[in-house]
Amino acid sequence: MESAGRATGLSAAALVAVACNAFVALLLLLLCLIVYRACRVPSSPERLPVLAPSEAESQQVNEHKYLLTS
């Protein structure tokens, strides 16, 4: 039969697997929390994106393109 020391205990590999699974579960919980908080932030369609050029800048770029191509 099994030895008396290992009859009730888990092997080292099983303990490592349990610890890794617990760590992955914690990371998944953290990811779900981040996604939940990100989805709660209201979006405002009136505001322009930060990286979008303004009307004056786009007109100035178009003028430069025209000057370069002519």
N, C-alpha and C positions, 0 to 999 in steps of 0.2 A: 504494500500500500504506500501512500504518500508519507513523506517525513513529517514529523510533528511541527517543525518550524514553518513549513510552507502550506500547511493544511488550510489555514484561514487567511493567509496573506496573498497579495497580488504580486506578480512578478514585476521586475523593474521595467520591462518593456510596456506592460499594461499601465503602470503608473505614469510613464512618460506619455503614453497615448491619451490618458485621461487628462493630464495637464495641458497637452497641446489642444485637445478638443475644448477644454474650458477657455483657453486663451482665444481660440478662433470664435467661440460663442461670444466672448466679451467684445472682440473686434466687430462682429456683426451687429451686436447691440449698439455699439458706438456709431456705426455707420447708419443704422436706422434712425438713431436720434439726430444725427447731422442732417439726413435727408428730410426728416419731419420738420426740423426747425427751418430748413431752407425753403420748404414748401409753404410755410406759414407766412413768409415775408410777402406783403402785397406788392404786386407789380403795378407800375404806373405807366400806361402806354403814352401819356402825354409827353413824357420826358424823352429826349433823344438819347440814343446810346452815346456813351462817352467817346467812343472812337469814331463816330460818324462825323464827317466834315460838315461845317456849317455852310449855309448858302453862299456867303461871301467867299469863303475859302474855295468852294468848288468852282465858282465863277472865275476866281483868280487863276486856278489851276487850268481851267479851260482856255483862258486867255494866253497863258504860258504855252500850252500845247499848240495853240494856233500860231503863236509867234515862232515857235521852234520848227513847225512844219512848213511855214511859208517861205 
